[in-house]
């Protein structure tokens, strides 16, 4: 039995080209969906789709991610469904707001210099243009699912309050810290910055000399964040510090970093009013399984789907 697309909709959402206008194809397409091809290249693109780091906003999704990788047949099924979704998005004239994809792209780069970013993309067989197209694809899949399914799932105020009080233990805001960070493009620069801090130079002054990340314009200020909002290595370093202390040099996909834990706010209970929006989305996901499958069934039923000779091969 096929796995539900709901937990999987974003696994291949960053596929390289999937569901595009017919073009010159070296190999026969794996499938044709209302005249649009899905190729072996699309299948390979879907497999490497999640290898790149994304910011929290670029990762924002309506549905949870899948557990584990799909085999080729299941992945092709998913790409067919996504192609139908993208066709539906075009029919509804759904488009990203101006500047949104560019903003997500900048956040995904996280201050990485152009050469390092291009190298990271190239290691996944992508160009900057490919990556931009991937982000737009991801947004369109989310937007059409929201418009066609999730927005139409009713959740009453009584359901919201019942969930809140029955699961009160979930609604505690984790510790948050105000962090300052120096992001460098080389280990040598990070070591120089560390030496100057050790000699008593103000953190802000060192940021101005060595900081390359987007936070450098704000004196290195990352604002108030929780550990879950940071990459694992940075979170471990930042939340393991005593307030007022600077970390050692921390390496990430974005460069080399020094982090100052400036202030901290302890965990607190989240009020119902603050939690309501998140609870609504959670209940919508739970209640949307049947409407989601019914909607996909109608898309498939109305579509012309032809599978090529290689469609069943792994």
VEXVEXLUM-413707 format. One record per residue (C-alpha): residue number from 1; residue in three letters; x, y, z. Coordinates in steps of 0.5 Angstrom, whole numbers, plus 500, padded with zeros to 3 digits. Example, Ala and Ser with C-alpha at 12.3 -4.5 7.8 and 13.67 -1.06 7.14 Angstrom:
resi, resn, x, y, z
1, ALA, 525, 491, 516
2, SER, 527, 498, 514
This chain:
resi, resn, x, y, z
1, UNK, 500, 500, 500
2, UNK, 503, 507, 498
3, UNK, 505, 511, 504
4, UNK, 501, 518, 505
5, UNK, 504, 524, 501
6, UNK, 502, 528, 507
7, UNK, 509, 526, 511
8, UNK, 513, 526, 504
9, UNK, 511, 532, 500
10, UNK, 517, 536, 502
11, UNK, 522, 530, 501
12, UNK, 523, 531, 494
13, UNK, 520, 539, 494
14, UNK, 527, 541, 492
15, UNK, 528, 536, 486
16, UNK, 532, 539, 481
17, UNK, 527, 541, 475
18, UNK, 521, 536, 476
19, UNK, 514, 537, 472
20, UNK, 517, 542, 467
21, UNK, 515, 543, 460
22, UNK, 518, 538, 455
23, UNK, 525, 539, 453
24, UNK, 530, 535, 449
25, UNK, 531, 529, 453
26, UNK, 537, 524, 452
27, UNK, 533, 518, 456
28, UNK, 526, 517, 455
29, UNK, 521, 520, 461
30, UNK, 520, 516, 467
31, UNK, 513, 519, 466
32, UNK, 508, 524, 463
33, UNK, 503, 528, 467
34, UNK, 498, 531, 463
35, UNK, 504, 532, 457
36, UNK, 509, 534, 462
37, UNK, 515, 529, 463
38, UNK, 518, 527, 469
39, UNK, 525, 524, 468
40, UNK, 531, 520, 471
41, UNK, 534, 527, 472
42, UNK, 528, 529, 476
43, UNK, 529, 523, 480
44, UNK, 536, 524, 482
45, UNK, 535, 531, 484
46, UNK, 529, 529, 489
47, UNK, 534, 524, 492
48, UNK, 539, 530, 494
49, UNK, 534, 535, 495
50, UNK, 535, 535, 503
51, UNK, 543, 535, 503
52, UNK, 543, 543, 503
53, UNK, 543, 547, 510
54, UNK, 537, 551, 510
55, UNK, 535, 557, 515
56, UNK, 529, 556, 519
57, UNK, 524, 560, 515
58, UNK, 526, 556, 508
59, UNK, 525, 550, 512
60, UNK, 518, 552, 514
61, UNK, 513, 547, 512
62, UNK, 506, 545, 513
63, UNK, 507, 538, 514
64, UNK, 512, 534, 518
65, UNK, 518, 531, 514
66, UNK, 518, 523, 512
67, UNK, 522, 518, 516
68, UNK, 528, 515, 512
69, UNK, 529, 515, 504
70, UNK, 524, 512, 499
71, UNK, 525, 507, 494
72, UNK, 525, 509, 486
73, UNK, 518, 507, 485
74, UNK, 515, 511, 491
75, UNK, 519, 517, 490
76, UNK, 517, 517, 482
77, UNK, 509, 516, 485
78, UNK, 511, 522, 490
79, UNK, 514, 526, 484
80, UNK, 508, 525, 480
81, UNK, 503, 527, 485
82, UNK, 508, 534, 486
83, UNK, 507, 535, 479
84, UNK, 500, 535, 479
85, UNK, 500, 539, 485
86, UNK, 504, 544, 481
87, UNK, 500, 544, 475
88, UNK, 494, 546, 480
89, UNK, 498, 551, 483
90, UNK, 499, 554, 476
91, UNK, 491, 553, 474
92, UNK, 490, 557, 481
93, UNK, 495, 563, 479
94, UNK, 499, 562, 485
95, UNK, 505, 565, 486
96, UNK, 510, 567, 491
97, UNK, 510, 574, 494
98, UNK, 515, 579, 491
99, UNK, 522, 578, 494
100, UNK, 520, 572, 499
101, UNK, 524, 567, 495
102, UNK, 530, 572, 495
103, UNK, 530, 573, 502
104, UNK, 529, 565, 503
105, UNK, 535, 564, 499
106, UNK, 539, 570, 503
107, UNK, 537, 566, 509
108, UNK, 539, 559, 507
109, UNK, 546, 562, 505
110, UNK, 547, 565, 512
111, UNK, 552, 570, 510
112, UNK, 557, 565, 507
113, UNK, 561, 568, 501
114, UNK, 559, 567, 494
115, UNK, 565, 562, 493
116, UNK, 564, 558, 498
117, UNK, 556, 558, 497
118, UNK, 557, 556, 490
119, UNK, 562, 550, 492
120, UNK, 557, 548, 497
121, UNK, 551, 548, 491
122, UNK, 556, 545, 486
123, UNK, 558, 539, 491
124, UNK, 550, 537, 490
125, UNK, 550, 538, 483
126, UNK, 547, 545, 483
127, UNK, 547, 552, 481
128, UNK, 545, 558, 484
129, UNK, 539, 558, 479
130, UNK, 537, 551, 481
131, UNK, 537, 553, 488
132, UNK, 532, 559, 487
133, UNK, 528, 554, 483
134, UNK, 528, 549, 488
135, UNK, 526, 554, 493
136, UNK, 520, 557, 489
137, UNK, 518, 549, 488
138, UNK, 518, 548, 495
139, UNK, 514, 554, 497
140, UNK, 508, 553, 491
141, UNK, 507, 546, 494
142, UNK, 506, 549, 501
143, UNK, 502, 554, 498
144, UNK, 497, 550, 494
145, UNK, 496, 545, 499
146, UNK, 494, 550, 504
147, UNK, 489, 553, 499
148, UNK, 486, 547, 497
149, UNK, 486, 543, 503
150, UNK, 489, 546, 510
151, UNK, 485, 552, 509
152, UNK, 478, 548, 509
153, UNK, 479, 544, 515
154, UNK, 475, 547, 520
155, UNK, 478, 547, 528
156, UNK, 473, 550, 533
157, UNK, 475, 554, 539
158, UNK, 473, 549, 543
159, UNK, 478, 544, 540
160, UNK, 483, 549, 541
161, UNK, 482, 550, 548
162, UNK, 481, 542, 550
163, UNK, 488, 541, 546
164, UNK, 491, 546, 550
165, UNK, 489, 544, 557
166, UNK, 490, 537, 556
167, UNK, 497, 538, 553
168, UNK, 499, 543, 558
169, UNK, 506, 540, 559
170, UNK, 508, 542, 552
171, UNK, 507, 549, 552
172, UNK, 513, 551, 556
173, UNK, 517, 556, 552
174, UNK, 525, 554, 552
175, UNK, 530, 558, 555
176, UNK, 532, 563, 550
177, UNK, 539, 567, 549
178, UNK, 541, 574, 546
179, UNK, 547, 572, 542
180, UNK, 552, 576, 539
181, UNK, 556, 572, 534
182, UNK, 563, 573, 529
183, UNK, 562, 569, 523
184, UNK, 569, 569, 519
185, UNK, 570, 566, 512
186, UNK, 577, 562, 514
187, UNK, 580, 559, 521
188, UNK, 585, 564, 520
189, UNK, 581, 570, 521
190, UNK, 577, 567, 527
191, UNK, 584, 566, 530
192, UNK, 585, 573, 530
193, UNK, 579, 575, 532
194, UNK, 579, 570, 538
195, UNK, 586, 573, 540
196, UNK, 584, 580, 540
197, UNK, 578, 578, 544
198, UNK, 583, 575, 549
199, UNK, 587, 582, 549
200, UNK, 580, 585, 551
201, UNK, 578, 588, 545
202, UNK, 570, 590, 545
203, UNK, 566, 584, 542
204, UNK, 563, 590, 537
205, UNK, 569, 592, 535
206, UNK, 572, 585, 533
207, UNK, 565, 584, 529
208, UNK, 567, 590, 525
209, UNK, 574, 588, 523
210, UNK, 572, 580, 522
211, UNK, 565, 579, 522
212, UNK, 562, 577, 515
213, UNK, 555, 574, 516
214, UNK, 549, 578, 516
215, UNK, 549, 579, 523
216, UNK, 555, 583, 523
217, UNK, 551, 590, 520
218, UNK, 548, 589, 527
219, UNK, 554, 589, 531
220, UNK, 554, 581, 531
221, UNK, 547, 581, 534
222, UNK, 543, 575, 533
223, UNK, 537, 577, 537
224, UNK, 533, 572, 542
225, UNK, 534, 565, 540
226, UNK, 532, 558, 542
227, UNK, 537, 552, 541
228, UNK, 532, 549, 536
229, UNK, 533, 555, 532
230, UNK, 540, 554, 531
231, UNK, 544, 549, 527
232, UNK, 546, 543, 532
233, UNK, 554, 545, 533
234, UNK, 552, 553, 534
235, UNK, 547, 551, 539
236, UNK, 551, 546, 543
237, UNK, 556, 552, 544
238, UNK, 552, 558, 545
239, UNK, 547, 554, 550
240, UNK, 553, 551, 554
241, UNK, 556, 558, 555
242, UNK, 556, 562, 562
243, UNK, 552, 569, 561
244, UNK, 558, 574, 559
245, UNK, 563, 568, 556
246, UNK, 565, 567, 549
247, UNK, 565, 561, 546
248, UNK, 571, 557, 543
249, UNK, 572, 557, 535
250, UNK, 566, 553, 532
251, UNK, 566, 551, 525
252, UNK, 559, 550, 521
253, UNK, 557, 550, 514
254, UNK, 557, 557, 514
255, UNK, 564, 558, 516
256, UNK, 568, 559, 523
257, UNK, 564, 563, 529
258, UNK, 565, 566, 536
259, UNK, 559, 567, 540
260, UNK, 558, 571, 546
261, UNK, 552, 569, 551
262, UNK, 550, 576, 552
263, UNK, 543, 575, 556
264, UNK, 538, 569, 558
265, UNK, 531, 568, 559
266, UNK, 529, 562, 563
267, UNK, 523, 557, 560
268, UNK, 516, 560, 561
269, UNK, 509, 557, 560
270, UNK, 506, 559, 554
271, UNK, 499, 562, 554
272, UNK, 493, 560, 551
273, UNK, 493, 566, 546
274, UNK, 500, 565, 544
275, UNK, 499, 557, 543
276, UNK, 493, 558, 539
277, UNK, 496, 559, 532
278, UNK, 500, 553, 533
279, UNK, 495, 548, 536
280, UNK, 490, 550, 530
281, UNK, 496, 548, 525
282, UNK, 497, 542, 529
283, UNK, 490, 540, 529
284, UNK, 489, 542, 522
285, UNK, 495, 537, 520
286, UNK, 492, 531, 524
287, UNK, 485, 532, 521
288, UNK, 487, 533, 514
289, UNK, 489, 526, 512
290, UNK, 483, 524, 509
291, UNK, 481, 531, 505
292, UNK, 488, 531, 503
293, UNK, 488, 524, 500
294, UNK, 481, 525, 497
295, UNK, 484, 531, 494
296, UNK, 490, 528, 491
297, UNK, 485, 522, 488
298, UNK, 481, 527, 485
299, UNK, 487, 530, 482
300, UNK, 490, 523, 479
301, UNK, 483, 521, 477
302, UNK, 482, 528, 472
303, UNK, 490, 527, 470
304, UNK, 493, 523, 464
305, UNK, 499, 520, 467
306, UNK, 503, 515, 463
307, UNK, 509, 511, 465
308, UNK, 515, 510, 461
309, UNK, 518, 503, 461
310, UNK, 523, 505, 466
311, UNK, 518, 507, 471
312, UNK, 518, 501, 475
313, UNK, 526, 500, 476
314, UNK, 529, 502, 482
